[in-house]
Amino acid sequence: MRPMEKGFVDFMDQFKTEEDCHKHFFHIKWPGGFTCPKCQRKEYTLLKDRSLYQCRNCGRQTSITAGTAIHGSHSGLREWFWAVFLFTHDKKGKSPTALARGIGVSRFTAAHMIKKLRGVLGDADTTYYQDGIVTVDDALWLLSLRWVAFFRARRSRAGGKVRRRGASCLKQPL
């Protein structure tokens, strides 16, 4: 099963505790094991009381969330993992109130999480190219085809010119 095909129960089983999320995030951030950002050495000591990794060579302390969108957040990794899951598995997007109810945080914290997630996903759209199978929502695809057919028919009836009424016709689609 590919990671994107995980259902609610599978996700719940995989990320039950904060420690499970921490281990998964560690393997995503450092697939070959910890590497110090300052001296590039692999030896480290885990400071459990502060959840920091300290390089044994230079003494630099690094958080697992350093350099990510969730750095400095007071919410735990488990809440962030749940927020990502719920945010990405809803076609219409999540409102801050619905996300707050879903993961048990305040509405303001949920709004901050959504803002961060939208920023990260927007950056990913401009940075990465899609490769392989891409799933497209059928309803939106059919809607766009209907609009294309509508405007083509309208243009042919008007002799190749489309009559624009009001400023709303000049807006660019998102």
C-alpha positions in Angstrom: 0.0 0.0 0.0 1.4 3.4 -1.0 1.5 6.1 1.8 -1.2 8.2 0.1 -3.6 5.3 0.2 -3.6 5.1 4.0 -7.0 5.2 5.6 -8.1 6.6 8.9 -7.6 3.4 10.8 -4.2 2.7 9.3 -3.0 6.2 10.1 -4.3 5.9 13.6 -2.5 2.6 14.1 0.8 3.9 12.7 0.9 7.2 14.7 -0.6 6.3 18.1 1.9 8.2 20.2 4.2 11.2 20.1 7.2 8.8 20.0 5.9 7.1 16.9 5.6 10.4 15.1 9.0 11.4 16.3 10.6 8.2 14.9 8.9 8.6 11.6 9.9 12.3 11.3 13.5 11.4 12.2 13.6 8.8 9.3 12.1 11.4 6.9 14.5 14.2 7.9 17.7 12.0 8.2 17.2 8.9 6.1 20.8 7.8 6.5 20.8 8.7 10.3 21.5 11.9 12.1 23.9 14.3 10.4 25.1 17.5 12.2 24.2 20.6 10.2 27.4 22.3 11.3 30.2 19.7 11.0 28.4 16.9 9.0 29.4 14.2 11.6 27.0 11.4 12.5 27.7 10.9 16.2 25.1 12.5 18.5 23.6 12.4 21.9 19.8 12.6 22.4 18.8 15.1 25.1 15.4 13.5 26.0 14.2 16.3 28.4 14.4 18.9 25.6 14.0 16.6 22.5 17.2 17.8 21.0 20.1 16.1 19.2 23.5 17.2 20.3 26.5 16.6 18.1 29.3 14.8 20.0 32.0 16.5 17.9 31.0 20.2 17.9 28.3 20.3 20.5 25.7 21.9 18.2 22.1 21.2 19.4 19.5 20.6 16.7 15.8 20.0 17.0 14.1 17.5 14.8 11.8 20.3 13.5 14.6 22.8 12.8 14.4 24.1 9.2 10.8 22.9 8.8 7.4 24.7 8.7 6.6 23.4 12.2 9.7 24.7 13.9 8.9 26.7 17.0 5.3 25.4 17.2 4.0 24.6 20.7 1.9 21.8 19.3 3.3 18.3 19.3 4.2 16.2 16.3 1.2 14.0 16.8 -1.1 17.1 16.4 0.8 18.1 13.3 0.6 14.7 11.7 -3.1 14.6 12.4 -3.5 18.1 10.9 -1.7 17.1 7.7 -3.8 13.9 7.4 -7.1 15.6 7.9 -6.1 18.6 5.8 -5.0 16.5 2.8 -7.8 14.0 2.9 -10.6 16.5 2.5 -11.6 17.6 -1.0 -13.0 21.0 0.0 -10.2 21.8 2.5 -10.6 22.1 6.3 -11.9 25.0 8.2 -10.0 26.0 11.3 -13.0 25.1 13.5 -13.4 21.6 11.9 -9.7 21.0 12.2 -9.7 22.2 15.8 -12.5 19.7 16.7 -10.7 16.9 14.8 -7.3 17.2 16.6 -8.3 18.8 19.9 -6.6 22.2 19.7 -7.9 25.7 19.8 -9.4 27.3 16.7 -6.5 29.8 16.6 -3.9 27.0 16.7 -5.8 25.2 13.9 -5.9 28.4 11.8 -2.1 28.8 12.3 -1.6 25.1 11.2 -3.7 25.6 8.1 -1.9 28.7 7.2 1.5 26.9 7.5 0.2 23.8 5.6 -1.2 26.0 2.7 2.1 27.8 2.5 4.1 24.5 2.3 1.8 23.0 -0.2 1.9 26.2 -2.3 5.7 26.1 -2.3 5.6 22.4 -3.3 3.5 23.2 -6.3 6.1 25.7 -7.6 9.1 23.6 -6.7 8.2 20.0 -7.6 6.9 18.5 -10.8 4.3 15.7 -10.7 5.5 12.3 -12.0 3.6 9.1 -12.5 -0.1 8.7 -11.9 -1.9 11.8 -10.9 -5.5 11.6 -9.6 -7.8 14.4 -10.6 -11.2 15.1 -9.1 -13.8 14.0 -11.7 -16.4 16.7 -10.7 -14.0 19.6 -11.2 -12.7 18.1 -14.5 -16.2 17.8 -15.9 -17.1 21.3 -14.7 -14.1 22.7 -16.5 -15.0 20.8 -19.7 -18.5 22.1 -19.6 -17.3 25.7 -19.3 -15.0 25.2 -22.3 -17.8 23.8 -24.4 -20.1 26.7 -23.2 -17.6 29.4 -24.3 -16.8 27.7 -27.6 -20.6 27.5 -28.4 -21.0 31.1 -27.3 -18.0 32.3 -29.4 -19.3 30.5 -32.5 -22.8 32.1 -32.1 -21.2 35.5 -31.8 -19.1 35.1 -35.0 -15.8 34.5 -33.1 -16.2 37.4 -30.7 -17.2 36.8 -27.1 -19.4 39.5 -25.6 -18.2 40.3 -22.1 -20.6 41.7 -19.6 -19.3 43.3 -16.4 -15.9 43.2 -14.8 -16.5 39.7 -13.4 -15.9 38.2 -16.9 -12.4 39.7 -16.9 -11.2 37.9 -13.7 -8.6 35.3 -14.1 -9.5 31.8 -12.9 -7.5 30.4 -9.9 
